[in-house]
Amino acid sequence: MSQPPVLASAWDPPTGAMWVPMALYGGVLSLVIWALPIAGWWNAAALISGWVAVIFAGSRLYASAEYVLTRDALTRRSRGTVETLPVASITTVYGHYDHAGDVLSISGETVGFSLQLGTDDVSGLLAALGPLLVELGRDQKVIEDERARRWLGLPGGGLRDPWIAPPSNT
C-alpha cells in the first residue's frame, strides 16, 4: 500500500535548537566547577561527567519533533514515538502565548500538538493545513480565534483576538 503524498513537513523546534540552552547550562556548570576548591584530575572528571549529563538531559528535554501533514493526518515523530491526529477529527485550533512565545495548539479527542510560531517550517505547514480544513468544511467549527485563522492563511476571523489582553478599566 502506498503512502499518501506529504503536503508539508516541519521541525519544531528547529533541529539544533537544543545546542543553545545546553551551551548555557554547560557554561554555568563549568564556572561552578572551576569556582569549587577541587584539585587536579577530580576537576576534569567533574567537568566531563557534568557535560555528559548536560548533553544527555538537553537532548531529552529539547528534542525536536518532526510534523508531517498529509491529506488524511498530521503526524508527530519525536524520540522514537509517532503520534497521529486525523485531520477530520481535529476539534480545536487556537493560539496562545506560552513561555517560549506564540504557540498554535491543534487538538483532537485523544491527541494534541502545540507548534511554536515564527519559523518558516511551521508557517509552511500551517499554510497547508488551513486550506485543508476549509476543504473539509471544518474551519468555522474548529478555529477559535482570528489570529489562528491568520496563521493558517485563511481570511475572516473570530469574534475577538484572545491573545491580546482586554483593556483595563483602571
N, C-alpha and C positions, 0 to 999 in steps of 0.2 A: 504494500500500500504506500502511495507516495505522500510526502509531507505537503501540507498546504503552503503556498508561497508566503514568504515573510514580507509584510508591509513596511515594517520599521523595527529597528532594534536600538537599544540604548544601554549604556553603563551608568549606574547611579550608586554611589558617587563615581566620578570618572576613575578609571583604573590608574593606580599610582597615587591616589589621593591620600592613602594611608601613610605615605612616607613623611609628610609634613608634621603631623602630630607625633609620629614615632620619633622623629629627629628632635622635636622639642622635649618630649619625655626623656629620651636618652641623654640629651644635653643636660637637663636638670639632674638626672641621676648621676652623670659623670661629675658634675660640680659638687654634689653632695658627697660622693665617694672621695674625691680629692680633698675635700674640706675635713674629712674624718681623719683621726690620727691612726691610719692603717699603714703599715710599713711594707715595702718590698713587693714580693710576689702575691701577698694577700690582696694588695690593692689591685693588681692586674686581674686576679681571679674574681674579685668582686665586680670589676668593670665588665669583664667578659660575660659572667653569668647574668649581670644586670641587663646588658644589652641583649642577650639571648631572650630574657624574659620580656623585655620591651617589644622586641620584634615579634615574638610569639603572640603576646596579648594584642598588639596592634593589628596583626594580620587577621585575628579573630574578630576584633571589635570594629574595624574599619574595612571589612571585606566588601569589595564591590559586588553588586548584583547585576546580572545581565537580564534585561527585559526584552522579550521578543513578542511582537504583535503580528498575528495572522488574522485572517477574516473571522476566524472562529474564537480565538482566545488570546489573552495576554498571559505570557508565561514568565516566571521569575526563576532564575538559576543563581544560586549562591551557596557556597560552602558545601557543595555536593548534594544539595536538595533542590527539587524542582516543584514549584507551586504553579497551578494553572487556574486562571479566572476566565471562564467562558464570557465572551463579550455580551451575549444575550442575557446573562444572569447578573450583570452589573446593576447594583441597586442605588448607589450614591457616588457622585463625583463632586468633591468640594475642596476648596482651597482654604488654607490657614497658615498662620505664621508659626513656625517651630523654632527651637533654639538654633537650628542650623540655617534658617532663612525661610523663604516662601516654599511651601510644600503643597502638592496636589495629591489628595487621597482618593483612590479608586477602590471601591469595595463591593463585594458580593455578599451572599449569605454566609459563606464559610471562609472566604479568603479576602484579604485586602492588602493593597500596596500603597506606599507613600513615596512619591517621586519628588526629589528636590529640584525646584525650578531654576532655570537660568543657564543650563548648559545646552549646547547645540544638539547633543544626542537626545536629551529628554524633550526638547522643543519639537524635534522631528517626529518623535514617537507620538506625542500628543496631537500634533497636526494631522497625523494619520488616523488616530483614534476618534477625533471629533467627527469627521465626515462619516465614519463607520457607525457611530451612534445615531447620527441623523438618518442614515440609510435604513437602520433598523427601527426607526421611529421612537427611540428611547431617550433622545436628548432632552426633551421637555420634562420627562418623568424623573430622570436621574441626576441632572446637573443642577446643583442647588444655588449657585450664585453667578453673578455677572462676570466676575473676574475669572472664574474657572472656564466659562464659555470663551472668553478671550484667549486663554492659554490653549484651548482646544481648537482655536482658529474659527470659531463659529460666531455669526452675527447675533444680535439680540442680547438679551440679558435677563437677569432675575429681577426681583423686586428691589434688592439693595446689594451693596458690596460688603459682605460681613468682615472683610479683612481690615476695613477702616473703622476705627473706634467712633462711636456716635459722639456728637458734640456734647461738651459738658455744660451744665446749666449754672455752674458757679462762676 
